[in-house]
Amino acid sequence: MKDALKQLSAEINSLIAGDSFPEQIQPPFLRDAVRDYPMRGGKRLRPAIAVWSCGLFGGDVRRAYPAAAAIEIFHNWTLVHDDIIDDDDVRRGRPTTHCSLAAHAEKNHNCDSAGFGRNFAILAGDLQQAWAADMLLKSVDRGVSPELTLALARRLYEQAAREVISGEALDVEQSVRELKTISSAEVERMLCLKTSSLLNFAAKAGAAIALDDPDFARPEIAAIGEFAAHAGIAFQLRDDWLGIFGDFETFGKGIGSDLSARKATVLLLKTLELLPEKQAEELYQMLGREHYTGEELEKVRSFMRDSGAERFVVERAARLTADAREILANCPDNSFRVLLDQLLAFLVERDL
C-alpha cells in the first residue's frame, strides 16, 4: 500500500504543480501562498480514496485524477482558514500561511504585519477553494461526462462544503463552551461533519466516475461513501486515544496536549460523564496545565480506564472499523479493494 500511495502522491503532486490556475494570481506573493499548502505534500489520503474507489468499481483511475486533486486542494483551503482560527504557527513543519505572509509584510511593508498575514491568508484560502472548483471541472478533459462533472461539482459545494464548514463552526463553538455542557455525542457529530464529509465525498466521487452515474444514492456509491466516513471517525477516535495513551518516546510533548488545551474529545467527555462526581471534578481541575508529569498523566489514564471511557472509545472505533470492513467485503474483489483495506488499517490501527 505504501508504494502505491507514494506513486499516486507523486502523480497528484505533478498534476497540482502543473496546473495553470494559480499563474495569473496577483500579487506574486499571494500566488505563492495559494500554491504553498497544496505543494507541501502530505499523505494524500483523500486523493487515494477517490482514485482507489474508482478502480474498485472497474473505472479508469486516471479519469478520477482531476477530482482527486480538486479534493486535495479543497482540503488545503480548510487548513489555511483553520490555522487562522486556531492561531497556529506551524503546519507540516513549516510556518502556516498567515505566519508566512506576516513575515513577508514585516520585511516588505510598513504595516500591521499580523493583520496583513491574516487578511491575505483568508484570500489565499478563498482562491484555493476557487482552484478546487476549476480543477474538478477539468474532469471533462479526462473523459468524464459534462453531466457527471457538473453533478460532482454541485455535490462538493452543495453538501461537502456545507458540512465541512458547519463541522468547523461547531468545533469553534464547542471550544468556547464549558466542557460540562458538551456531550460526547455532540463531538462525534462534529467529527462526522468536519472530518468524514470530505472523505465520504472522495469515495463517492471516485465510484461515481467509475460507474458513470451521478446518483450518489445508488447502493454501491452510497456504501463506499459510508466506508470512508466510518474510517474517518475511527481515525479521529484512535488519534484522540493516542494523544493520552500513546508512547511518550514516539509522541513526546504531544502526549497530554489535548488536556492542556482542554480539548473536547469523545474520550475526555465520556470520562467526565461516567466518573463519580468527586473524581470528575478532580479531573476537571487538572485540565489546562501547561505540562503534565508522568504521575499526573497516569492518574488521568486511570480515570479514563476505571470509568469505562477508554473501553467505550476503543470499542466504538473497533465497531466503526468492522463496519467499514464489512462494506468492503461486499465490494468487487480486486487489487483496489486490498489497497482500501490496507489504507483503513493504516488509519485506525497505527501507533503514530
C-alpha positions as CSV (number, residue, x, y, z in Angstrom):
1,M,0.0,0.0,0.0
2,K,2.8,2.4,0.9
3,D,4.4,2.1,-2.6
4,A,1.0,2.5,-4.3
5,L,0.3,5.6,-2.2
6,K,3.7,7.0,-2.8
7,Q,3.3,6.6,-6.6
8,L,-0.2,8.1,-6.6
9,S,1.0,11.0,-4.4
10,A,3.7,11.8,-7.0
11,E,1.2,11.8,-9.8
12,I,-1.3,14.0,-7.9
13,N,1.6,16.3,-6.9
14,S,2.6,16.6,-10.6
15,L,-1.0,17.4,-11.6
16,I,-1.3,20.1,-9.0
17,A,2.1,21.6,-9.7
18,G,1.5,21.8,-13.4
19,D,-2.0,23.3,-13.2
20,S,-2.3,26.8,-14.7
21,F,-5.0,28.2,-12.4
22,P,-2.6,30.0,-10.0
23,E,-0.5,31.6,-12.7
24,Q,-2.5,34.8,-13.1
25,I,-3.0,35.4,-9.3
26,Q,-1.7,38.8,-8.2
27,P,0.3,39.9,-6.3
28,P,3.0,37.3,-6.8
29,F,3.4,36.6,-3.0
30,L,-0.3,35.7,-2.9
31,R,0.2,33.3,-5.8
32,D,3.0,31.7,-3.9
33,A,0.8,31.4,-0.8
34,V,-2.0,29.8,-2.8
35,R,0.4,27.1,-4.1
36,D,2.1,26.6,-0.8
37,Y,0.0,24.1,1.2
38,P,-1.1,22.0,-1.8
39,M,2.5,21.6,-2.7
40,R,3.8,20.7,0.8
41,G,2.8,17.1,0.2
42,G,1.2,15.2,2.9
43,K,-0.1,11.6,2.7
44,R,-2.7,12.4,0.0
45,L,-5.2,10.1,1.7
46,R,-8.3,11.8,0.2
47,P,-7.0,11.5,-3.4
48,A,-6.1,7.9,-2.7
49,I,-9.7,7.2,-1.5
50,A,-11.1,8.8,-4.6
51,V,-8.8,7.1,-7.1
52,W,-8.9,3.7,-5.5
53,S,-12.7,3.8,-5.1
54,C,-12.8,4.5,-8.9
55,G,-10.6,1.5,-9.5
56,L,-12.6,-0.6,-7.1
57,F,-15.6,-0.4,-9.4
58,G,-13.7,-1.0,-12.6
59,G,-13.1,2.6,-13.7
60,D,-10.1,4.1,-15.5
61,V,-8.4,5.6,-12.4
62,R,-6.8,8.4,-14.4
63,R,-10.2,9.8,-15.1
64,A,-10.5,10.4,-11.4
65,Y,-7.3,12.4,-11.1
66,P,-8.7,15.9,-11.5
67,A,-11.4,15.1,-8.9
68,A,-8.8,13.7,-6.6
69,A,-6.5,16.7,-7.0
70,A,-9.5,19.0,-6.5
71,I,-10.4,17.3,-3.3
72,E,-6.9,17.7,-2.0
73,I,-6.8,21.4,-2.9
74,F,-10.2,21.9,-1.3
75,H,-8.9,20.2,1.9
76,N,-6.0,22.6,2.0
77,W,-8.0,25.8,1.9
78,T,-9.8,24.5,5.0
79,L,-6.4,24.0,6.7
80,V,-5.4,27.6,5.8
81,H,-8.5,29.0,7.4
82,D,-8.4,26.5,10.3
83,D,-4.8,27.7,11.1
84,I,-6.0,31.3,11.2
85,I,-8.9,30.4,13.6
86,D,-6.6,28.3,15.8
87,D,-3.7,30.9,15.6
88,D,-1.3,28.0,14.8
89,D,2.3,28.8,13.8
90,V,3.3,25.6,12.2
91,R,1.8,23.3,9.5
92,R,3.8,20.2,8.4
93,G,7.0,21.5,9.9
94,R,6.9,24.9,8.2
95,P,5.2,28.3,9.0
96,T,1.5,28.5,8.5
97,T,0.2,30.6,5.6
98,H,-0.8,33.6,7.8
99,C,2.6,33.5,9.5
100,S,4.5,33.3,6.2
101,L,2.5,36.3,4.9
102,A,3.1,38.2,8.1
103,A,6.8,37.6,7.7
104,H,6.5,38.9,4.2
105,A,4.8,42.1,5.4
106,E,7.3,42.6,8.1
107,K,10.1,42.5,5.6
108,N,8.5,44.4,2.7
109,H,5.7,46.6,4.1
110,N,5.3,49.2,6.9
111,C,2.0,47.9,8.3
112,D,0.4,45.7,10.9
113,S,2.1,42.5,9.8
114,A,-0.1,40.1,11.8
115,G,-3.3,41.7,10.4
116,F,-1.7,41.6,6.9
117,G,-0.9,37.9,7.3
118,R,-4.4,37.0,8.4
119,N,-6.1,39.1,5.7
120,F,-4.0,37.7,2.9
121,A,-4.3,34.1,4.2
122,I,-8.1,34.4,4.1
123,L,-7.7,35.5,0.4
124,A,-5.3,32.6,-0.3
125,G,-7.9,30.1,1.1
126,D,-10.6,31.7,-0.9
127,L,-8.5,31.3,-4.1
128,Q,-7.7,27.7,-3.2
129,Q,-11.4,27.0,-3.0
130,A,-11.9,28.5,-6.5
131,W,-8.9,26.5,-7.7
132,A,-10.5,23.3,-6.4
133,A,-13.7,24.1,-8.3
134,D,-11.7,24.8,-11.5
135,M,-9.7,21.6,-11.1
136,L,-12.8,19.5,-10.6
137,L,-14.4,20.9,-13.8
138,K,-11.3,19.7,-15.7
139,S,-12.6,16.2,-15.2
140,V,-14.3,16.7,-18.6
141,D,-10.8,16.8,-20.1
142,R,-10.2,13.2,-18.8
143,G,-13.3,11.8,-20.3
144,V,-15.8,12.3,-17.5
145,S,-19.2,13.4,-19.0
146,P,-20.2,17.1,-18.6
147,E,-23.4,15.9,-16.8
148,L,-21.4,13.9,-14.2
149,T,-18.8,16.6,-13.8
150,L,-21.5,19.2,-13.1
151,A,-23.1,16.8,-10.6
152,L,-19.8,16.2,-8.8
153,A,-19.2,20.0,-8.6
154,R,-22.7,20.6,-7.3
155,R,-22.4,17.8,-4.7
156,L,-19.0,19.1,-3.5
157,Y,-20.3,22.6,-2.9
158,E,-24.0,21.8,-2.0
159,Q,-23.2,19.1,0.6
160,A,-19.5,18.5,1.4
161,A,-18.5,22.2,1.7
162,R,-21.6,23.0,3.8
163,E,-20.9,20.0,6.1
164,V,-17.1,20.6,6.5
165,I,-17.6,24.3,7.3
166,S,-20.5,23.5,9.6
167,G,-18.3,21.0,11.4
168,E,-15.6,23.6,11.8
169,A,-18.1,26.1,13.1
170,L,-19.3,23.5,15.7
171,D,-15.7,22.9,16.7
172,V,-15.1,26.6,17.2
173,E,-18.4,26.9,19.1
174,Q,-17.5,24.0,21.3
175,S,-14.1,25.5,22.1
176,V,-15.7,28.4,23.9
177,R,-18.3,26.4,25.8
178,E,-17.8,24.9,29.2
179,L,-16.8,21.2,28.8
180,K,-19.5,20.2,31.2
181,T,-22.1,21.5,28.7
182,I,-20.8,19.4,25.8
183,S,-21.8,15.7,25.3
184,S,-19.5,13.1,23.6
185,A,-22.3,12.6,21.1
186,E,-22.1,16.3,20.1
187,V,-18.4,15.9,19.5
188,E,-18.8,12.8,17.3
189,R,-21.4,14.6,15.3
190,M,-18.9,17.5,14.8
191,L,-16.3,15.0,13.6
192,C,-18.8,13.4,11.2
193,L,-19.1,16.8,9.5
194,K,-15.6,18.2,9.8
195,T,-13.6,15.1,9.2
196,S,-15.7,12.5,7.5
197,S,-17.7,14.6,5.0
198,L,-14.9,15.1,2.6
199,L,-13.7,11.5,2.9
200,N,-17.3,10.4,2.1
201,F,-17.4,12.7,-0.9
202,A,-14.0,11.5,-2.2
203,A,-15.1,7.8,-2.1
204,K,-18.4,8.6,-3.7
205,A,-16.8,10.8,-6.4
206,G,-14.4,8.0,-7.4
207,A,-17.2,5.4,-7.5
208,A,-19.5,7.7,-9.5
209,I,-16.8,8.3,-12.1
210,A,-16.2,4.6,-12.4
211,L,-19.9,3.8,-12.8
212,D,-20.6,7.0,-14.8
213,D,-23.6,7.7,-12.6
214,P,-24.3,11.0,-10.7
215,D,-26.7,9.3,-8.3
216,F,-24.9,9.2,-5.0
217,A,-27.8,7.3,-3.6
218,R,-27.0,4.3,-5.8
219,P,-26.2,1.4,-3.4
220,E,-22.6,0.9,-4.4
221,I,-21.8,4.6,-4.3
222,A,-23.6,5.2,-1.0
223,A,-21.9,2.2,0.5
224,I,-18.3,3.2,-0.3
225,G,-19.1,6.7,1.0
226,E,-20.1,5.1,4.3
227,F,-16.9,3.1,4.3
228,A,-14.8,6.3,4.1
229,A,-17.0,8.1,6.7
230,H,-16.6,5.2,9.2
231,A,-12.8,5.3,8.6
232,G,-12.7,9.0,9.3
233,I,-14.4,8.8,12.6
234,A,-12.4,5.7,13.7
235,F,-9.2,7.5,12.7
236,Q,-10.1,10.5,14.9
237,L,-11.1,8.4,17.9
238,R,-7.8,6.5,17.5
239,D,-5.9,9.8,17.3
240,D,-7.5,11.1,20.5
241,W,-6.7,7.8,22.3
242,L,-3.0,8.0,21.2
243,G,-2.9,11.6,22.5
244,I,-3.4,10.2,26.0
245,F,-2.3,6.5,25.9
246,G,0.4,6.7,23.1
247,D,4.1,6.0,23.7
248,F,5.8,9.1,25.1
249,E,9.0,8.3,23.2
250,T,7.1,8.4,20.0
251,F,4.8,11.4,20.8
252,G,7.0,13.4,23.1
253,K,5.3,16.7,24.0
254,G,2.1,15.6,22.1
255,I,1.1,13.3,25.0
256,G,-1.4,15.3,27.1
257,S,-1.6,18.2,24.7
258,D,-5.4,17.7,24.5
259,L,-5.6,18.0,28.2
260,S,-3.6,21.2,28.2
261,A,-5.9,22.7,25.5
262,R,-9.0,21.5,27.4
263,K,-10.0,19.9,24.0
264,A,-13.5,18.4,24.0
265,T,-12.6,14.9,22.8
266,V,-15.0,12.0,23.0
267,L,-12.5,10.3,25.3
268,L,-12.4,13.1,27.8
269,L,-16.1,13.9,27.7
270,K,-17.1,10.3,28.1
271,T,-14.7,10.1,31.1
272,L,-16.3,13.2,32.7
273,E,-19.8,11.7,32.0
274,L,-19.0,8.3,33.6
275,L,-16.8,9.2,36.6
276,P,-18.4,9.7,40.0
277,E,-18.9,13.4,40.7
278,K,-15.9,13.8,43.1
279,Q,-13.4,12.2,40.6
280,A,-14.9,14.0,37.7
281,E,-14.3,17.3,39.5
282,E,-10.8,16.3,40.3
283,L,-10.1,15.5,36.6
284,Y,-11.8,18.8,35.6
285,Q,-9.5,20.7,37.8
286,M,-6.4,19.0,36.2
287,L,-7.2,20.3,32.8
288,G,-5.4,23.3,31.2
289,R,-2.0,22.8,32.7
290,E,0.9,23.6,30.5
291,H,2.8,20.4,31.3
292,Y,1.9,17.1,32.9
293,T,4.2,14.9,34.8
294,G,4.2,11.1,34.2
295,E,2.4,10.7,37.5
296,E,-0.3,13.2,36.6
297,L,-0.8,11.5,33.2
298,E,-1.1,8.1,34.8
299,K,-3.8,9.5,37.1
300,V,-5.7,10.8,34.1
301,R,-5.3,7.4,32.4
302,S,-6.6,5.6,35.4
303,F,-9.7,7.8,35.4
304,M,-10.3,7.0,31.8
305,R,-9.7,3.3,32.3
306,D,-11.7,2.9,35.5
307,S,-14.7,4.9,34.3
308,G,-15.0,2.7,31.2
309,A,-14.4,5.7,28.9
310,E,-11.3,4.2,27.3
311,R,-13.1,0.9,26.6
312,F,-16.0,2.9,25.1
313,V,-13.8,4.7,22.7
314,V,-11.7,1.7,21.8
315,E,-14.8,-0.4,21.2
316,R,-16.5,2.4,19.2
317,A,-13.5,2.7,16.9
318,A,-13.4,-1.1,16.5
319,R,-17.1,-1.2,15.6
320,L,-16.7,1.5,13.0
321,T,-13.7,-0.3,11.6
322,A,-15.5,-3.6,11.5
323,D,-18.5,-1.9,9.7
324,A,-16.1,-0.4,7.2
325,R,-14.5,-3.8,6.5
326,E,-17.9,-5.4,6.1
327,I,-18.8,-2.8,3.4
328,L,-15.5,-3.5,1.6
329,A,-16.2,-7.3,1.8
330,N,-19.3,-6.7,-0.3
331,C,-17.4,-4.7,-3.0
332,P,-15.6,-6.2,-6.0
333,D,-12.7,-8.4,-5.1
334,N,-9.7,-6.8,-6.8
335,S,-6.4,-5.1,-6.0
336,F,-8.1,-1.8,-5.2
337,R,-10.2,-3.4,-2.5
338,V,-6.9,-4.7,-1.0
339,L,-5.5,-1.2,-1.1
340,L,-8.5,0.4,0.5
341,D,-8.4,-2.3,3.3
342,Q,-4.8,-1.6,3.9
343,L,-5.5,2.1,4.0
344,L,-8.2,1.5,6.6
345,A,-5.7,-0.5,8.7
346,F,-3.1,2.4,8.4
347,L,-5.7,4.9,9.6
348,V,-7.2,3.1,12.5
349,E,-4.5,0.7,13.7
350,R,-1.5,3.0,13.6
351,D,0.7,3.8,16.7
352,L,1.9,7.1,15.3
